[in-house]
């Protein structure tokens, strides 16, 4: 709110929630803008001229009669410099007219804000409706969430095969919480969110009435995520599963595993492997008794498991004890799938077989017999099931009833025996592919858990012998293996403890 030209600075400020400023005519149609009611001697010595009028001015008010010429000059400057879109009303003398103008402007501004708010709510409603009905989540994301919601642990990291071992530092007495003494320190290649547990490979279980102690620290948050204590007498050679009751919801991005032994005659030994190019995940130098160049890139042999944060992957019985789930899914590495090779020769002027990308294998059907390829899987402890997806990945394909099949055999079995069912561990029936780009799941369930290398045979065929369809590109992908929990680990999983108690699955 501006008081008009020629206003006396001694006049008291009107009681209002608006900001009031005084506009005083000095000379040659120039004005001085001051805080309303400020004395002239309080003005600064150096004044700054206004290039444009102040914004959001509701009215010009002159409490006392003023020269019409000065008012016209002010209005002309205001219109010329600020624009004539929103002219500012000028009120001379009567305060009631000023109050009416301010009230009218207030009501107009309130109506404008209400209209803007209605438009905003309408836009938000349209946006929500668009997200609900018109925005489609990618199929890969839906499948990922559906897989995670199954609740079974997923293998998220698998170190190379063990090549040596390392002693666990022993502590004869109960360590202080703030100082655990000598320990193995291993940074984990995983964040805390969704982390479910770790498998450590025991090379020697140790002897005596001692305990293997472990804890996971969230280094960047300075908090302790979990602790475990496992007696030496329940340890055995092989994988030791350390688990959380449910996948972690912590947002820390840096996890460190610390291990030490308390009591006993001989401390356990853990298997180690090469860290390769992941030098940041090597064992801390102080963790090695005699570090050398060979040990400089050594890490603990481990497997890390994850799941959807907050979902319990371990069921409970009526007595409160935990038990295993049926198994755990392990994606077949792309490096293994990439070594697939034909077992029946094919030749054509266009691609009929090959590794594509992201763990996919192209296998076109032959004219007179089934096409055959094999993927050799390394020994997987507790292997109980192998599955994959198969689809026609060319939407131009018009051929219906293209067939695909999956057969699991011991290593070294030929395609003829595998197709006829001789020396077969598990096999699927022929699955007909009738819709391009529509994936089908092939699942081969083994009757018993296998710990030896196996061959995964892939077969495709035409509905009947004849020419190969031009767009009949049959692609296998998303290979997964399920391991049986009781067979994969030599002992039940160990849960975190509190107050020195040991919890086991």
C-alpha positions as CSV (number, residue, x, y, z in Angstrom):
1,X,0.0,0.0,0.0
2,X,1.4,3.4,-1.0
3,X,0.4,6.7,0.5
4,X,0.0,9.3,-2.1
5,X,2.3,12.2,-3.2
6,X,2.8,15.0,-0.8
7,X,1.8,12.9,2.3
8,X,2.9,14.3,5.6
9,X,5.4,11.9,7.2
10,X,4.1,12.7,10.7
11,X,0.8,11.0,10.0
12,X,0.4,7.8,11.9
13,X,0.5,4.5,10.1
14,X,-3.0,3.0,9.5
15,X,-3.8,-0.1,11.4
16,X,-3.6,-2.9,8.8
17,X,-1.9,-6.1,8.0
18,X,-0.7,-4.6,4.7
19,X,2.7,-3.0,4.2
20,X,2.5,0.9,4.0
21,X,5.0,3.1,2.2
22,X,5.1,6.8,1.7
23,X,5.6,8.4,-1.7
24,X,6.8,12.0,-1.5
25,X,7.1,14.4,-4.4
26,X,10.5,16.2,-4.4
27,X,11.1,18.1,-7.7
28,X,10.7,17.7,-11.4
29,X,8.1,15.0,-11.0
30,X,10.4,12.8,-9.0
31,X,9.3,10.9,-5.9
32,X,10.9,9.4,-2.8
33,X,9.6,6.1,-1.5
34,X,10.0,5.6,2.2
35,X,8.5,3.6,5.0
36,X,5.3,5.3,5.9
37,X,5.7,7.6,9.0
38,X,9.5,7.8,8.7
39,X,11.0,11.3,9.4
40,X,12.7,13.2,6.7
41,X,16.0,13.4,8.6
42,X,16.0,9.6,8.8
43,X,16.3,9.2,5.0
44,X,19.6,7.8,3.8
45,X,22.0,10.2,2.1
46,X,22.3,8.2,-1.1
47,X,19.0,7.3,-2.7
48,X,18.4,4.6,-5.3
49,X,16.0,5.4,-8.2
50,X,13.3,2.9,-9.2
51,X,13.4,1.8,-12.8
52,X,10.0,0.0,-12.5
53,X,7.1,0.5,-10.1
54,X,6.9,-1.8,-7.0
55,X,5.0,-5.0,-7.6
56,X,1.8,-6.1,-5.9
57,X,0.6,-2.6,-5.0
58,X,-3.1,-2.6,-4.3
59,X,-3.9,1.1,-4.1
60,X,-2.5,4.6,-4.1
61,X,-4.0,6.8,-1.3
62,X,-3.5,10.5,-0.7
63,X,-4.9,11.4,2.7
64,X,-4.7,15.2,2.0
65,X,-5.6,17.1,-1.1
66,X,-2.7,17.1,-3.6
67,X,-1.9,18.8,-6.8
68,X,-3.7,17.1,-9.7
69,X,-0.6,17.5,-11.9
70,X,1.7,15.5,-9.6
71,X,-0.9,12.7,-9.4
72,X,-1.2,12.6,-13.2
73,X,2.5,12.5,-13.6
74,X,2.8,9.5,-11.1
75,X,0.0,7.6,-12.9
76,X,1.6,8.3,-16.3
77,X,5.0,7.0,-15.2
78,X,3.3,3.9,-13.5
79,X,1.4,3.0,-16.7
80,X,4.3,3.7,-19.1
81,X,6.9,1.8,-17.0
82,X,4.9,-0.9,-15.3
83,X,2.3,-1.5,-18.0
84,X,-1.4,-0.9,-18.2
85,X,-2.6,-4.4,-17.7
86,X,-3.3,-3.9,-13.9
87,X,-3.9,-0.2,-13.3
88,X,-3.6,0.9,-9.7
89,X,-6.6,2.7,-8.3
90,X,-5.9,6.2,-6.8
91,X,-8.0,7.4,-3.8
92,X,-7.8,11.0,-2.6
93,X,-8.9,11.9,0.9
94,X,-11.8,9.6,1.8
95,X,-10.6,6.6,3.9
96,X,-13.8,4.8,3.4
97,X,-13.1,4.6,-0.4
98,X,-9.7,3.2,0.4
99,X,-11.2,0.5,2.7
100,X,-13.7,-0.4,0.0
101,X,-11.0,-0.7,-2.7
102,X,-8.8,-2.9,-0.4
103,X,-11.8,-5.1,0.5
104,X,-12.7,-5.5,-3.2
105,X,-9.1,-6.4,-4.0
106,X,-9.0,-8.9,-1.1
107,X,-12.1,-10.7,-2.3
108,X,-10.8,-10.8,-5.8
109,X,-7.4,-12.3,-4.6
110,X,-9.2,-14.8,-2.5
111,X,-11.4,-15.9,-5.4
112,X,-8.3,-16.2,-7.6
113,X,-6.5,-18.3,-5.1
114,X,-9.5,-20.6,-4.7
115,X,-9.7,-21.0,-8.5
116,X,-6.0,-21.8,-8.7
117,X,-6.4,-24.3,-5.9
118,X,-9.3,-26.0,-7.7
119,X,-7.2,-26.2,-10.9
120,X,-4.3,-27.7,-8.9
121,X,-6.5,-30.4,-7.3
122,X,-8.0,-31.2,-10.8
123,X,-4.5,-31.6,-12.3
124,X,-3.4,-33.8,-9.4
125,X,-6.5,-36.0,-9.9
126,X,-5.8,-36.3,-13.6
127,X,-2.2,-37.2,-12.9
128,X,-3.2,-39.9,-10.4
129,X,-5.7,-41.3,-13.0
130,X,-3.0,-41.2,-15.7
131,X,-0.6,-43.1,-13.4
132,X,-3.3,-45.7,-12.6
133,X,-4.6,-46.3,-16.1
134,X,-2.2,-45.1,-18.7
135,X,1.3,-45.6,-17.2
136,X,2.5,-49.2,-17.5
137,X,5.2,-50.5,-15.3
138,X,7.9,-52.4,-17.3
139,X,7.3,-56.2,-17.3
140,X,10.8,-56.8,-16.1
141,X,10.1,-54.7,-13.0
142,X,6.9,-56.5,-12.3
143,X,8.6,-59.8,-12.6
144,X,11.4,-58.7,-10.3
145,X,9.0,-57.6,-7.6
146,X,7.0,-60.8,-7.9
147,X,10.1,-62.8,-7.6
148,X,11.3,-60.9,-4.5
149,X,7.8,-61.3,-2.9
150,X,8.2,-65.0,-3.0
151,X,10.1,-64.6,0.2
152,X,12.9,-67.0,-0.6
153,X,16.5,-65.8,-0.3
154,X,18.3,-64.8,-3.5
155,X,22.0,-65.2,-4.0
156,X,23.4,-61.7,-4.6
157,X,27.2,-62.4,-4.5
158,X,29.3,-65.5,-4.9
159,X,33.0,-65.3,-4.4
160,X,35.5,-67.5,-6.4
161,X,36.3,-71.0,-5.3
162,X,38.4,-71.3,-2.1
163,X,42.1,-71.6,-2.6
164,X,43.6,-71.3,0.9
165,X,42.6,-70.6,4.5
166,X,43.2,-68.2,7.3
167,X,43.2,-68.6,11.1
168,X,40.6,-66.8,13.2
169,X,42.2,-64.7,15.9
170,X,41.5,-66.2,19.4
171,X,40.5,-64.2,22.5
172,X,40.7,-66.2,25.7
173,X,38.3,-64.0,27.6
174,X,35.0,-62.4,26.9
175,X,35.8,-59.2,24.9
176,X,34.5,-55.9,25.8
177,X,31.7,-54.5,23.7
178,X,33.7,-51.5,22.6
179,X,36.9,-53.4,22.1
180,X,36.6,-56.9,20.7
181,X,40.4,-57.3,20.4
182,X,42.1,-59.1,17.4
183,X,39.7,-60.1,14.7
184,X,39.3,-60.7,11.0
185,X,37.9,-57.7,9.3
186,X,36.2,-58.2,5.9
187,X,34.3,-55.5,4.0
188,X,31.2,-56.9,2.2
189,X,30.3,-56.1,-1.4
190,X,26.7,-55.3,-0.5
191,X,24.6,-52.6,1.1
192,X,22.5,-53.2,4.2
193,X,19.1,-52.7,2.6
194,X,17.7,-56.1,1.6
195,X,20.7,-58.0,3.0
196,X,19.6,-61.3,4.5
197,X,22.8,-63.2,5.5
198,X,26.2,-64.6,4.6
199,X,27.7,-68.0,4.1
200,X,31.3,-68.6,5.3
201,X,33.3,-71.6,4.2
202,X,34.8,-73.5,7.2
203,X,38.1,-75.1,6.4
204,X,38.7,-76.4,10.0
205,X,36.0,-76.3,12.7
206,X,38.5,-76.1,15.5
207,X,38.5,-78.0,18.8
208,X,37.5,-77.4,22.4
209,X,34.7,-75.6,24.3
210,X,34.9,-72.4,22.4
211,X,32.7,-70.1,20.3
212,X,33.1,-68.6,16.8
213,X,31.9,-65.0,17.2
214,X,30.8,-62.8,14.3
215,X,29.2,-59.4,13.9
216,X,28.1,-57.1,11.0
217,X,28.8,-53.4,11.4
218,X,27.2,-50.6,9.3
219,X,30.4,-48.6,9.0
220,X,29.0,-45.4,7.5
221,X,26.2,-45.3,10.2
222,X,28.4,-46.4,13.1
223,X,25.8,-49.1,14.2
224,X,25.9,-52.8,14.8
225,X,23.5,-54.7,12.5
226,X,23.8,-58.3,14.0
227,X,25.9,-60.6,16.1
228,X,26.4,-64.4,16.1
229,X,28.0,-66.9,18.4
230,X,28.5,-70.5,17.2
231,X,30.0,-73.3,19.4
232,X,33.0,-75.1,17.9
233,X,31.2,-78.5,18.5
234,X,28.4,-77.6,16.0
235,X,30.7,-76.4,13.3
236,X,31.6,-78.7,10.4
237,X,33.6,-78.4,7.2
238,X,31.7,-76.7,4.5
239,X,29.4,-73.6,4.3
240,X,28.3,-72.0,7.6
241,X,25.0,-70.0,7.0
242,X,24.7,-66.8,9.2
243,X,21.2,-65.4,8.7
244,X,18.9,-62.5,9.8
245,X,15.3,-63.4,10.7
246,X,14.2,-61.1,7.8
247,X,15.8,-59.0,5.1
248,X,17.3,-55.8,6.5
249,X,15.6,-52.5,6.1
250,X,18.7,-50.5,7.2
251,X,19.8,-48.0,4.5
252,X,23.5,-48.2,5.3
253,X,25.7,-48.7,2.2
254,X,28.9,-50.0,3.9
255,X,29.0,-53.3,5.7
256,X,32.0,-54.8,7.5
257,X,32.2,-58.4,8.9
258,X,34.3,-59.0,12.0
259,X,35.2,-62.5,13.2
260,X,37.1,-63.8,16.2
261,X,37.2,-66.9,18.4
262,X,36.7,-67.1,22.2
263,X,38.0,-70.0,24.3
264,X,38.7,-73.5,23.0
265,X,41.9,-75.3,22.3
266,X,42.3,-74.6,18.5
267,X,40.5,-71.8,16.7
268,X,38.6,-72.6,13.5
269,X,40.1,-71.7,10.1
270,X,38.1,-70.1,7.3
271,X,38.6,-70.6,3.6
272,X,39.9,-67.7,1.5
273,X,40.0,-66.9,-2.2
274,X,41.4,-64.3,-4.6
275,X,39.7,-60.9,-4.5
276,X,40.7,-60.4,-8.2
277,X,40.2,-56.8,-9.3
278,X,38.0,-56.1,-6.2
279,X,40.9,-54.8,-4.1
280,X,38.7,-52.8,-1.9
281,X,37.1,-56.0,-0.5
282,X,40.4,-57.7,0.4
283,X,41.0,-58.8,4.0
284,X,42.5,-56.0,6.2
285,X,46.3,-56.4,6.4
286,X,46.2,-56.7,10.2
287,X,43.9,-59.7,9.7
288,X,46.7,-61.8,8.2
289,X,49.5,-63.2,10.3
290,X,52.1,-62.9,7.6
291,X,50.8,-60.7,4.8
292,X,52.7,-61.0,1.5
293,X,52.0,-60.2,-2.1
294,X,49.9,-63.3,-2.6
295,X,47.7,-62.4,0.4
296,X,47.4,-58.7,-0.5
297,X,44.4,-59.5,-2.7
298,X,42.8,-62.2,-0.5
299,X,39.2,-62.2,0.7
300,X,37.1,-64.6,2.6
301,X,35.2,-67.2,0.5
302,X,31.6,-66.2,1.0
303,X,28.1,-66.1,-0.4
304,X,25.8,-63.2,0.2
305,X,22.0,-63.5,0.3
306,X,19.3,-60.9,-0.1
307,X,15.5,-60.4,-0.4
308,X,12.8,-57.8,-0.4
309,X,13.4,-55.6,2.7
310,X,11.3,-56.5,5.7
311,X,9.9,-59.8,4.4
312,X,10.6,-62.9,6.5
313,X,12.2,-65.6,4.5
314,X,12.3,-68.0,7.5
315,X,9.1,-69.6,8.8
316,X,8.4,-70.4,12.5
317,X,6.9,-73.4,14.1
318,X,4.5,-73.4,17.0
319,X,7.3,-73.9,19.5
320,X,9.1,-70.7,18.3
321,X,12.0,-72.5,16.6
322,X,12.9,-71.5,13.1
323,X,13.2,-73.9,10.1
324,X,14.4,-73.6,6.5
325,X,12.4,-72.7,3.5
326,X,12.2,-75.3,0.7
327,X,15.2,-73.9,-1.1
328,X,16.9,-70.9,-2.5
329,X,17.1,-69.7,-6.1
330,X,20.4,-69.0,-7.7
331,X,20.6,-67.4,-11.2
332,X,22.9,-69.3,-13.5
333,X,25.8,-66.9,-14.3
334,X,25.9,-65.4,-17.8
335,X,29.5,-66.7,-18.0
336,X,28.2,-70.3,-17.7
337,X,25.3,-69.7,-20.2
338,X,27.7,-68.1,-22.6
339,X,29.6,-71.4,-23.0
340,X,26.6,-73.2,-24.5
341,X,27.4,-75.2,-27.6
342,X,25.6,-77.2,-30.2
343,X,25.4,-81.0,-29.9
344,X,23.7,-81.4,-33.4
345,X,25.3,-79.5,-36.2
346,X,23.4,-76.8,-38.0
347,X,24.2,-74.7,-41.0
348,X,22.3,-71.8,-42.6
349,X,22.8,-68.4,-44.2
350,X,21.2,-66.7,-41.2
351,X,22.0,-67.1,-37.4
352,X,20.5,-70.4,-36.1
353,X,22.4,-70.6,-32.8
354,X,24.4,-68.4,-30.4
355,X,24.6,-66.6,-27.1
356,X,22.8,-63.3,-27.5
357,X,23.0,-61.1,-24.4
358,X,21.8,-61.0,-20.8
359,X,22.0,-64.8,-20.5
360,X,20.0,-65.7,-23.6
361,X,20.6,-68.5,-26.1
362,X,19.2,-68.6,-29.6
363,X,18.3,-72.1,-30.9
364,X,16.3,-72.3,-34.2
365,X,14.6,-75.7,-34.9
366,X,16.0,-78.0,-37.7
367,X,14.1,-79.2,-40.7
368,X,13.9,-82.9,-39.9
369,X,15.0,-83.4,-36.3
370,X,15.2,-81.5,-33.1
371,X,17.8,-78.9,-32.6
372,X,20.0,-79.6,-29.6
373,X,22.5,-77.6,-27.5
374,X,23.9,-78.1,-24.0
375,X,25.0,-75.9,-21.1
376,X,27.5,-77.5,-18.6
377,X,26.8,-76.5,-15.1
378,X,29.5,-76.8,-12.4
379,X,28.9,-78.7,-9.3
380,X,26.3,-77.0,-7.2
381,X,25.7,-78.4,-3.7
382,X,22.1,-79.3,-3.1
383,X,20.9,-78.8,-6.7
384,X,17.2,-79.8,-6.8
385,X,15.7,-77.9,-9.7
386,X,16.7,-76.0,-12.9
387,X,14.3,-73.7,-14.8
388,X,14.4,-71.3,-17.7
389,X,12.2,-69.2,-19.9
390,X,11.6,-69.9,-23.6
391,X,9.9,-67.7,-26.1
392,X,9.7,-66.7,-29.8
393,X,11.5,-63.3,-29.8
394,X,10.3,-62.2,-33.3
395,X,6.8,-60.8,-33.4
396,X,6.6,-61.5,-37.1
397,X,6.6,-65.3,-36.6
398,X,3.3,-66.8,-37.8
399,X,4.3,-70.5,-37.2
400,X,2.3,-72.1,-34.3
401,X,3.2,-75.1,-32.1
402,X,6.9,-74.7,-32.2
403,X,8.3,-77.0,-29.5
404,X,10.8,-76.5,-26.8
405,X,12.1,-78.9,-24.1
406,X,14.6,-78.9,-21.2
407,X,16.5,-82.0,-20.0
408,X,19.0,-82.4,-17.1
409,X,21.5,-85.2,-17.3
410,X,24.8,-86.1,-15.6
411,X,27.9,-84.6,-17.3
412,X,28.8,-86.2,-20.6
413,X,25.5,-87.6,-21.8
414,X,24.8,-87.2,-25.5
415,X,21.7,-85.5,-27.1
416,X,20.2,-88.7,-28.4
417,X,20.2,-90.3,-24.9
418,X,19.0,-87.1,-23.4
419,X,16.1,-86.7,-25.8
420,X,15.1,-90.4,-25.5
421,X,15.2,-90.3,-21.7
422,X,18.2,-92.5,-21.0
423,X,20.4,-91.6,-18.0
424,X,18.2,-88.5,-17.4
425,X,18.0,-86.8,-14.0
426,X,15.0,-84.6,-14.9
427,X,13.1,-83.4,-18.0
428,X,10.2,-81.3,-19.0
429,X,7.5,-82.3,-21.6
430,X,7.5,-80.6,-25.0
431,X,6.1,-77.1,-24.6
432,X,4.3,-75.6,-27.6
433,X,5.0,-71.9,-28.3
434,X,2.0,-70.3,-30.0
435,X,2.3,-66.6,-29.3
436,X,5.4,-64.6,-30.2
437,X,7.0,-62.6,-27.3
438,X,5.0,-64.6,-24.8
439,X,7.4,-66.4,-22.5
440,X,6.8,-69.9,-21.1
441,X,8.6,-71.3,-18.1
442,X,10.3,-74.7,-18.3
443,X,10.9,-76.4,-14.9
444,X,12.9,-79.6,-14.4
445,X,12.6,-80.9,-10.9
446,X,15.3,-83.5,-9.8
447,X,14.1,-86.4,-7.6
448,X,17.1,-86.1,-5.3
449,X,19.6,-83.3,-4.6
450,X,22.7,-83.4,-6.8
451,X,26.1,-82.3,-5.7
452,X,28.0,-83.1,-9.0
453,X,28.3,-81.3,-12.3
454,X,25.3,-81.7,-14.6
455,X,24.4,-80.9,-18.3
456,X,21.4,-78.8,-19.2
457,X,20.2,-79.9,-22.7
458,X,18.1,-77.5,-24.8
459,X,15.8,-78.8,-27.6
460,X,13.6,-77.1,-30.1
461,X,11.5,-78.6,-33.0
462,X,9.0,-77.8,-35.7
463,X,5.4,-78.9,-35.5
464,X,6.2,-81.3,-38.4
465,X,9.3,-81.8,-40.6
466,X,9.6,-79.2,-43.3
467,X,11.2,-75.8,-44.1
468,X,12.5,-73.7,-41.3
469,X,10.1,-70.7,-40.7
470,X,11.9,-67.4,-41.5
471,X,11.1,-65.8,-38.2
472,X,11.0,-68.8,-35.9
473,X,13.6,-67.5,-33.5
474,X,13.3,-69.6,-30.3
475,X,15.3,-68.1,-27.4
476,X,16.0,-69.6,-24.0
477,X,16.8,-67.2,-21.1
478,X,16.5,-66.5,-17.3
479,X,18.2,-69.7,-16.3
480,X,17.9,-70.4,-12.5
481,X,18.9,-73.2,-10.2
482,X,17.2,-74.0,-6.9
483,X,19.3,-75.5,-4.1
484,X,17.9,-77.6,-1.3
485,X,18.7,-75.8,2.0
486,X,19.3,-79.0,4.0
487,X,21.7,-80.4,1.4
488,X,23.5,-77.1,0.4
489,X,24.7,-76.3,3.9
490,X,26.2,-78.8,6.4
491,X,24.4,-77.3,9.3
492,X,21.3,-75.3,10.1
493,X,21.4,-71.5,9.6
494,X,22.4,-69.4,12.6
495,X,20.4,-66.4,13.7
496,X,21.7,-63.3,15.6
497,X,22.0,-63.7,19.3
498,X,21.5,-61.4,22.3
499,X,22.9,-61.7,25.9
500,X,25.3,-64.4,24.9
501,X,22.7,-67.0,23.7
502,X,23.0,-69.0,20.5
503,X,20.1,-69.2,18.1
504,X,19.9,-71.7,15.3
505,X,17.4,-72.6,12.7
